[in-house]
Amino acid sequence: MPETKRHLEIRTLLYLVLKTFADRAAIGSDQFVYWSASDPSRCLAPDAFVRLDTPDTPFGSWKTWERGAPELAVEIMSEHDAAPQTWAEKLAKYHELGVLELVAFDPEAAPGERLRVWDRIEGDLVERVVEGERSPCTVLELHWVVVPAPGHPATLRLARTTDGADLVLTPEEAAQRSAEAARRSAEAARRSAEAERRRAEAEQTARATAERRIAELEAELRRRGG
């Protein structure tokens, strides 16, 4: 199925977030993942997937018999995926693939229904209870959160805190935040320097006024004494 622009932008945002973990994991997005060397039809193309402790090379496809199964997979739901039968078939394939954590994010669903997560428990994929559109990311030891982003009322992000206040930033977001921090620091330094200049001017004015007044008093004393 063709990818909509919304799907592309939400997927790309998530991929850029996951790429920040490329120093300790292989990250994929929309590449085919094969798990049967004898049956190439047994494959999926997750919108994002992660394999820990594996070099992040520019692979064209992923074969589990060579690299191992991804521990984490993410599906950004489309109208096609949302059909119950289609999703049931895809869920069965993820069960075969062997992922430990499967995340489904539907940006078109109603608030409170956009995030679903499954865990591998005793060999089966079991859906967990998700409350408040926040849930742990057990593979990366972080938290899934649904938050707005420029141009999108809802996106899937990772955060270091359960409330989503400390998001894992993309490189561009980190650079923007760093630039903003530098701008605020420079502005604070400018204001401090301006305040110091005004203080010095005030002290100089007060000193000159005092000296002038002393000179006037001394002159007055000399006049009276004379």
Buried (B, 14 or more C-beta within 10 A) or exposed (E): EEEEEBBEBBBBBBBBBBBBBEEEBBBBBBBBBBBBEEEEEBBBBBBBBBBBEBEBEEEEEBBBEEBBBBBBBBBBBBEEBEEEEEBEEBBEBBBEBBBBBBBBBBBEBEEEEBBBBBBBEEEEBEEBEBEEBBBBBBBBEBBBBBBEBEEEEBBBBBBEEBEBEEBBBBEEBEEEEEEEEEEEEEEEEEEEEEEEEEEEEEEEEEEEEEEEEEEEEEEEEEEEEE
